[in-house]
Amino acid sequence: MTDSSTSPSKSAAPIDSTRPHQARLWNYWLGGKDNYPIDREVGQRIMEVYPEIADVARQSRAFLVRVVHFMTGQGIRQFLDIGTGLPAVDNTHEVAQRDAPESRVVYVDNDPLVVAHARALLKSVPEGECAYLEADIREPEAIIEQAGAVLDFTRPIGLLLLGIVGNVSDEDDPRGVVRRLVDALPSGSYVAVNDGTNVLGVDEWTPAEATARGEALRLCREAGTVPYHARTPEFIESLFEGLELVEPGVVSTPLWRPEFPQVEDLQPIDSFGGVARKP
C-alpha cells in the first residue's frame, strides 16, 4: 500500500469560499487554478502593492526542491512536511522519489481544501509511501504520534517547515513548537525552515509597516486570512538552536545553495531559510 491518509477525530471545518485563504492565495500567485474569486481578488490587490509576492511564492517552491534534493543526497529517505499547502508542481514526495523511489513522505496540513486535494493527488510510486495527516502544527505531539504509522522515528527524518512557522503567533510559542518537533527526531535528521520576513528596505526612515511588504500583510489581515507573522532572519536562525547549520546558514531563499536546480535570479527577497542537522 503506497498511499494512505489519517486524520484526528475532530471533523474538518467546511470550506469557506467567501473569505480568502492563505493556501489558495499562494496557489493563485503560483499560477494555479485551485482558488476562488475572493482569493483572486485579494491576491491581485496584494500583488498591486507588493509585486514581489509572486517571486516569493516561486522562490519558496524552488527552495523546497533544492532542500529535498540536498536531504536525499545525505541519505534521508523519510520526510515530514508540515504546512503542505495545495499540491503543485514538484511536491516533496515527487522530488524525493525521483532521487530515491523508496522515500516515504507524510504531509500535514489543517485546511479542508488542502485535505481534499492532497488525498486525491498526492500519489506515491510503488517503492515508497505517501500519507496525509489533518493536524495543526501547534499540536506537535499529535503529529508525531500519527506520523509514526508511516515513518520510523528511530531512523533519520527530514522535517520541512516551509512557510508555516509564520502562522504560529507569539502567544503559541513558535520556538517551543519547533523544539518539540525537533526533540522527537533521531540523530542524523535534518530540519529545513523558511518563512516570510519584512526586513528588506526597512531602515531608520522606513519602518516595517510602511514597506510594500508591510502593506501586503495589512491587506491580508483586513481580508480576514489567518494572521501571518513576518519575522526576522535572526528569529528564523534561532529556530535551529542546538542543531548544526548547513552552509550557507540562514539566507534569503534564492541564495541557499542555488546551484541545483539552478537559480537564475539571485536577488534577495523577503523570505529567509536554512537547513540544519541534528547531531
N, C-alpha and C positions, 0 to 999 in steps of 0.2 A: 504494500500500500504506500504510494508515493505522495499522496495529498491527504491532509486531514485538517480539521478545524475544531476548536473547542471554544467555549465561552463561559464566563461566570454565570451564576444562576440568575442574576438580575436581567430583566428584559431590556432589549435595545430601545432607546428613545426613537420616536418617529422622526423621519426626515422632514425638516422644515425648509421648504423651498421659498419661503418669503424673507428669509434672512441669509446674508452671505455666510459662507463657512470657509475657514482657512484652507482646508484641503481642496475645496472646489476653486478657490481663488488661485491657488498655486497651479492647479490644473489649467486654468484659463491662461495664466502667464506663460505656461509651458506650451501653449498652443493646443491643448486638449479640448475634448468635446463633452467631458463629464462635468458639466456645470449648468446652473440655471440662469435665467435672465438677470436676477438680482446679483449673482456673482459677476456676471459680465459687466453690469452697470457699475458696481462698486470697483471692480478690478480695473476698469477703464479710467475711472476717476483717479484712482491711485496712480496709475501709470502716467496720467497727465501731469501730476505734481512731482512724481518720482519715477521717471522713465527707467532708471537703473534697476527697478524691481524685477523686470524680465531677465536681466543679466544675472541677478542674484539667484533667481529660480533655476536658470540653466546651469550656472556655475555650481550650485549646490548639488544638482543631479550629477554633474561631471565629477565632483568631489567624491560622491558615493562610489562611482565606478572605479576611480583610482584607489580609493581606500580598500574596497573589497578585493581588487586585484593585488594590492600590496599584501593584504592579510593571507590570501590563498598562497602567495609566494613564500610566506612564513610558515606554511603548513597548517593554517587554520582550515577546518572542514566543517565547522559548526558556527552558525550566525544567529544572533538575537537582535532583530531590527525593531526598535520601539519608536512609534510615531511614524508608521509606514507611509501614510498618505495614500492618495489614489494611485493605482497601478499606472505605470508609464513605461517608456522605453528604458531598457537596462535596469530592471528591478534587481534587488540584491541577489535573489536565487539565480537569475539568469546570468549575471556576471560571475558569481561563484561557480556555478555548474559548467560554464564554458571552460574555466580553468581546471575544475575538479568536479566531475559529474556526481561523485558520491557525496557532495556537500549537502548538509541539512540546514534548513533555514526556518526560523519561527518569526513570523511577523506579528506585531502588536499595535493595535490602534483602538480608539474608543468611539469612533464616529460610525453611525449606522450605514451611511452611504459607502464608506470605505470597506466596511464589513461585507456588504453585498458584492461589491466589485472584486474584492480580494478572493472571496470564496469561489467566484466564477472564473477568475482569470489567472490566479497565481498557481500555475501547474508546474510540478517538478518533472524532471527527467526520471526515467525508471530507476537509475542507480542511486538517486538521492531521495530527499524528502522535503516537503514544503508544508507548513502548517500556519494557521492563523488563529490568534487569540484576541478576543474582545476584552480589553482591560485598560486600566488607566495607569500611566507612569507613576502617579502618586501612590500606587499600591504595589511597590516593588516585590514584596514577599509573595503576593498572589501571582504576579507574572512569573517569578522564578519557579514556583510550585507547578504551575500549569506547563511551562516550557519544558520542565523535566520529563514530560511524557515523550518528548521528541529528542531533546538534547541531553547529552551525557555531561553532567556538571563535574565529573572527575577528569575530563579532558578539556584542553583549551577551547575557548569560545571567542568569537569576535562580536563584541557588543557595539551596536550602532545607535547613537543618539544624535540624529541629524535633524536639526530644525525643531526639536521638541522641548528642550530644556527651557526655552523662552516662554513656553506655555505654563510653566510652573511658577507661581507667584512667590515672592519672598516669604510670605506667611506660610507657604507649604514647604519651605526649606529645600530649595533645589540642590544645594550641595549635599544635604543629608540623603535625599532621594538617590542621587548618583552614587554616593558612597555605599548605600545599602545594596544597590545593584552590583557594584564592583566587588563588594565583600563576598558575594555569592559565587564569583568566578574563580576557577582554579589558577594556579601559577601558570604563566605562559600564555594567558589570554591577552587579547588586545581590546582597547577601548577607543572608539572614534567619536568625537563630538564636533559639531559645528552649529553655529547659530547666528542669527542676525544681530548686528551691532548698530550703533549710531555714534561713530567716532570720527568718520571722515568729514572734513570741513568744519568740525567743531573747534572753536578757539575762544579767546577771551572776548571777542566781539560777537561771536555767533554761538549762542547756547544750543544744546542738542535739540530742544523743542522747536527752534527756528530753522532747522535744516529741512531739506526736502524729505529726508527720511523721517524726521520728526513729524512733519505734516502728514505723511503717509500713515504713520502709526495713529495719529489723531483721527484720521478718516476711518481707519479700521475700528477704533473704539466707538466712534459715533454711529457706525453702521451696525454695531451690535455683534461683531465677531468675538470669539474667545480672546480675552486680552492677551497681547503679546508683549513680553518684557525684553526690549533690546538692552543687552548688557555690554560689557567691555571685553576686549581681548584678555585683559588681566583676570576678569572673572572666569572666563572660559578656561584659561590656564589653571586656575585654582581647582577646577573640577578634576584635574589629573594628579592631585596631591597624592604622594606615595607611589606613583607609577613612574615608569621610565619613558619620558617623552622621546618619540622618534623624530629625527631631524626632518624638516627644519623647525620643529616646535609648533607653536600656535601662530598661524599667519593667516592673511586673507586667503580665502579658499582657492582662488586661481593660482596662488603661489605655492600651494602644497604639492610637492613632487609633480610638477606639470609635464614631465616627460612622457608618461604613458597613462591614458591616452594623451596625446599632445594637446596642450592648451595654447590656443592661438593668441588670445588676448590676455596678457599678463598684468593688466591694470588692476590695482587693488579695488575691491568692492567692500561694502559694509556687511560682510559675512566672514567670520573667522572660525578656524577649526584646526584640529590636530589629532594625532593618534599617539597612544602610549601603550606600553607593555606592562602587564602585571608581573612583578618579579616573583 
